[in-house]
Amino acid sequence: MTILWDFDPEAHHTYRYALGESPEVMSHGPSILKAAENGVGHRMVVIGADIDIESACQLAERLRVERPEVGVLLLRHRLDVNVMSLALRSGIREVVQVDDQTALAEAARRSEALTAQLVREGDEGEGSGGSRQGKVITVFSAKGGVGKTTVSTNVAAHLAASGARTLLVDLDLMFGDVAISLQLIPSGTVSDLVSMRGHLDRAGLESVVATHEDTGLDVIAPSSDPGEAERVPADVILELLRTARSHYAYVVVDTPPSFTEHVLTALDVSDLTLLVATLDIPAVKNLRLAINTLDTLGASAESRVVVLNRAGVKVGLDSDEVETALKQPISASIPNDLGVPKATNRGYPIVVQDPRNPAAVAIRELADREVRTRFGELIQESPRRGLGRRRSKV
């Protein structure tokens, strides 16, 4: 089915013969985007000549990332080089003069042929035995200092060391610690992706990825300048995560302790959310509020698990009381151990530095049970389990 973006509700009569069907006329960009994203039968969007070029390009950029098989054609009253350049850079397949019905019919046929090829290749990819889309795991807590980066880094390191192509994204764009925790010096950052907005691909990812050699874990870090955070739009993060999951088995996202626009974007596309708590009242209270917020936003309760970090510390609060306060069971407990900060200070995840450490064992069990097994990975025991291996980038 074809969607026609036009302010005239009767516009479908004008183009029905060129398009070979009577298109569904819609007048609002957000509604068109939602319909194209959710409707599996939509193969093409034709943008009318009176829709401004900026809005047209924004729609095309979103569809290019989220539904690349949906073709976008643009109608204009007159063709000029500037408009065509903007259109093609945003992912619009062709620009056609509004009164040239023959040219529109030919452009529509070419777009349909390309869409059919993309769909066919996608079906073949799904049937080849491997999943085309990796899984996004977001690690979050509404309070700082609970060990989100420790959990993110070690879970991601274990997934990578187990042989899965894994990317760790540091989404704390102001004060992220992932790179320094792994003693990495990235040559590119999240901020560099802004210039690739709308056309981020595998090569673009490779240009900003740093690799932890002992585990093969790939990392994308934020800029060292906190001021750069404001210059990264949320749609760049959306494009980053959607592109990354096409090239990685797992994408682990470390977050700041607040519901920023970037965090909400990550949570929206996540397959699993790890909620980190510790045995202190402020952390539990804030996490309870965070869970309430996730419920209000319609997030799936089945796709999130609570992780109790630094468990076993005698502070007058136990795990049963935490579960009662959160109204959600604790799925994994990571014991408090001084070996964890020692490993971090050396630039190694504890699962690599000391795989027999109780905290390392608990983190591996968390990753194996709540991530690998959950998503259908067959786990094989190995005497070197948890130790690093080198792998190539993306």
N, C-alpha and C positions, 0 to 999 in steps of 0.2 A: 504494500500500500504506500502511496505517495502523500506526503504532507505538503500543502502549499501555504507558505507564510505570506498572507496578504491582508490588507485592511478591508478589502471588498469581499463581503460574504458570498457574492455571486461569481467570484473570480474563477471558480472551477469550470464554469461554462467556457471560458476563454481558452483554457489550456487542455481540456479533456482529450481532444483529438491528438495533440502533439505528444501527450504523455501516455496515451493508450488506455486511459482510465479516468474516472472522475476523482480528482484528488480531494483529500480532506482539508478544508480551509480552516486555518487557525490564525488568530491575530496577535497572540502574545508569545514572545520568545520563551519565557520559562515554561509555559504549557507545552510548547512544541518540544522542548528539551526533555521534559518529563515523559511525554508520549513516545518520543523516539527511543528513550532509554528503556522504557518498560514494555513497549509493544514490539514483540518479536517479528511481527509481520511488516513493520515499517522498513523499507529499503531505500527511500530517497526523500530528501527535503528540497523543495524548490522555493527559493526566497524571492519574493516579488520585487519589482523595480523600485517601489516606494519605501522599502525598508532601508534605513540608513546603514552605510557600509560598516560602521563600527559594531553595531548590534549583530549584523550578519556574520562578521568575522568571529565575534565572541562565541556565537552558537556553533560555528564550524569548528573552532578550536576545541570546544568541549566534546563534540561528537567525534572528532578525530581521535581523542584519547579514550572515550568511554564506549563508543560504538563505531569503530573504524570502518565497518562494512556498510554503514549508512552513507550513501552518496549525497553530497550537497551541491546543488546547482544554483547559480545566482543570475537573476535577470536584471538588466540595467537599461535605462532609456537610451544611453549611448555608451560606447566602449572607450575607455582610455587606459593608458599604460599604468597609471598610478593605482586605479581601482583593481585592475587585473593582477597587479603585483601583490597588493594587499590580500586579495581574495585567495590567490594560489598559495601564499605563505601560510594562510590560516587553515588550509586543508580543503577549501572549496575546489571541487574537481574541474568545473568549467564555468565561464561567464558567457552569457548569451544575451544578445540584444532582444528586448522584450517583444518586438513585433516580428521577429524571425521565427515562425513556428517550425519551419523545416530544420533550422539549426537546433532548436530546442528538442525536437524529436530525436535527432541524431545524437545529441549530448545525452539524452535520457537513455538511449539504447547502449551507448558506451558505458554509462554509469552502471546500468543493470548488469552488463557483462562483467565489469570489474567486481561488483558486489557478489555476483554468483561465484566468481573465482575465489574471493576471500572467504566466503561461507564454506565452499568446498574444501579449501585448504584447512580451515578451522575444524571441520568435521573429521578430516583425515588425521589431523593432529590429535584430536580427542580419542580416535580409535586406535592409535598406535601404541597404546599401553601406558603413556605418560600423561600427567596432568599439565595442561597448558598454562594454568594459573597457579602461582605459588600462594602461600598463606601469609597473611599479615598478622603479626602478633604485637599488640601495643601494651606496654608496661606503664601503669599509671598509679599515682596516689595523689591525694589532694594536700599532702603535707610534705615538705622537704625533709631531708635527713633520714628517710626510712630505708634507703638502700635500693632505690629504683635502678640506678645505674649499675650497681653491683649485680642485681638480678638480671637486668637486660644483657649486660656484657657476658656474664657467665652462661646464661641460657643460649645466647647466640653463639658463643664460642664452642659450647658442647655440640650444638646442631651442626656447626661447620666441621668440627673435628670428627663427627660421626659420618661425614661424607656428603652431607647435604649442602648444596650451594646456598649460602646464607649471607644476607646483607643486614648490617646493623645501622639504622638511621638515628642520629642524635637530633631530636626535634626540640631540644632545649636551645633555641636559637640565640639566646642571650648569654647563658652561662653553662653550656654543655660541657661535660667532663669525660665523655667517652674516649676521645682521642688521647687525652693525657693519661687516662687510666690504662690505656694499652700502649702508651709511649709511642704514639704514631705522630708523624708530622705530615699532615695531608697536603697535597699539592693543589687540591681544589676543595671547594666547600659548597654547602647548600645554596649560598648566595649566587654562586656562579651559574646555577640552573635558571636563574631569572632570565638571562639572555637567550635561553633555549626554550622559553615559554611557548607552548603550542606545537613544538616539534622535537621534544625530547625523545631520544632513541638510545639504543644500546651504546653507541659510541659516546653519546653525551654522558651516560652513566659512568662509563669507564674513565672519562676525563676527570671525574671528581672523587673517584673511589681510591681509598688507601687500604692496603691489605696487611693484616696481622699474620706474619709469615709462619708462626708456630702452629696456628690453627687453620689458616686459609680463610679466616673470616674477613669479609669485605666491610668497610666502614665508610659512611658519608657523614662528615662532621660539619658543624656550623662555623661561620666566620669567627675569628678571634675578636672581632669588633662587635660589641653588643648592639651598637646602633644599626647594624646591617639587618637585624631581625625585622624591623619595621618595613624593610624594602622587599621582603619576601611575601608575595601574595599567597593566600591559602590555596588558590587553584594550581600554583606551582607544586605545592606539596601533594595535592591530589594527583597531578600528572606524574610526579616522582614515584609515588607508591604504586600507581596503576602500571607504570612502565616497568618498575623494578620487579613486580610480581610475575611479569612475563619472562623474566630472565633468572629468577631465583626460586628455589624451593620454599625458602622462608625469608620473610622480611620482618625483622624485629625492630620495633620503634621505641626508643627511650624518650620520655616526655618530661616537661617541667611540671611542677605541682599546681597546675591551674588549668581551667578549661579555656585555653586560648583558642582562637580561630583555627590555628594549625592543629592543635590537639583534637578538636572536634572533627576536623577533616579526617584525621587518622583513625579516630574511633569509628567514624561512619563507614569506613571501608575495611575495618579489621574483621578478621575471622575469629579472633580470640583476644580477650583483654585480661591481662594479669593485673589484679589489684593488690598492691603491696601494703601491708599493715605492720605495725610494731606494737609492742606491749606498752603503749602509753595512751592516756585518755585523749589528748589533742589529735593524735594520728587516727585513732578509732572514730572519733567524732567527725573529723573531716572526711574520712572514707565513707562513713554512713551517709553524709550529705552528698558525696559524689555518687554513691549508688542510687540515691533518690533522684539525682539529676539524670543519670543514665536511664532510669525507669521512665522519667518524664519525657525524655527524648525518644523513647520507644526502642532502646537498645535491648537486644536479646539477653535474658538472664542466663540462658544455657551457654552462651558464648563468653562468659566471664568466670574467672575463678579467683578466689582470695588466697594470697600467699602471705603467711606470717613470717616475717624476717626477724632475725635475732631472737628466736624463740628460746625459752628456758631460762631467761634472765629473771631473777627474783625481784620483782618491782611491785608486788602487791596486786598484780593483774594477771589472770591466766587465760589460756586459749578459749576455754568454755565461756568466759565472760565476754571475750571479743566476739565470738560467734553469736551470742545473745544480742549484743549491741548492734552488730551488723545485720542480723537476721539472715545470715548466709553462712554456710559451713566453710571452714578453712580447708582448702584442698591440699595445701602443702605447707610444711613448717621447716624453716631453715634455721638450724641452731646457731647461737651466737658463738663465734670463734675468732680469736685474735689472728689466726692465719689468714683471714680474708683481707683485712686492711694491709697486712704485710705483703701479700701477693699483689695487691693493687699498687702498692708503692714500688714494687719491682717491675710493674708494667705487664704482669701476667694474670689472667683469670685464675681463680683458685682451682677450677676444674682441670687446669693444665699444670699449674705450679705444684699442687699437692692433691692428686686425684683421690687419695684415701682419706682426706680430711672430712669430718662429718658434714660440714657445710657443703663441700663439693659433692659428696654422695647425695645429699638432699636435693641439690640443684639439678644434678643429672637425672634423678628420679622424677623431679618436676617436669623437666624437658621431655623425658621419655614418655611419661604417662599422660601429661596434659597437652603435649604438643605432638610428638611423633605418633604415638598410638592413636590419639584423637583423630588425626588426619590420615590414618590408614597405613602408616609406615610400619613395615615389618622390622622389629628390632632383633638383632643378633648379638648375643654376648660375645665379647672379645677380651682376651687378656690384656690388650692395650687400650681398652675402652676408655675414652676420655682424654687420651693423649693426642697431640696435634698432628696434623699432616698438611702438607703444602698442596694447594690447588691453584688453578688459574683463576683469573678474574672472570667477570660476567660471562 
